[in-house]
């Protein structure tokens, strides 16, 4: 029973962190240091994913959650070292590691899934798509199309939010 609670609480913490990060990317918070908000959002996601890993019954799901937490931790390092030339590469790496983690959760939950696991699977598929979209937005180096890159990054963030909420509902029911 404790595992179910860890999964549900972790899922909602992750959803909160994803929402904070996406809101920050959308520039909703005015007058607050954007960097600090991104670090808080990614930190909450990593904590939520760690709780989910602790509550995971299947090894592949546990590994996927750990990789998601690692991906968000890499993003935090990139944000803390934003002036370093490799920080953009770290943001890309963090998104790709998160995508891999989401994919492992999907595979791990796909063995005879219950109705709630189907929501977790869908949520993780959306999160993987969102993370991948964020990575692509960072890879596309088009200075003349900076607003297109930003829109793609914002879209990826909000797809990830939708996925975290769907997965949190699945973990709760």
HELIX and SHEET records of a PDB file:
HELIX    1   1 UNK A    2  UNK A   25  1                                  24    
HELIX    2   2 UNK A   34  UNK A   55  1                                  22    
HELIX    3   3 UNK A   59  UNK A   80  1                                  22    
HELIX    4   4 UNK A   87  UNK A  109  1                                  23    
HELIX    5   5 UNK A  115  UNK A  139  1                                  25    
HELIX    6   6 UNK A  143  UNK A  145  5                                   3    
HELIX    7   7 UNK A  146  UNK A  172  1                                  27    
END                                                                             
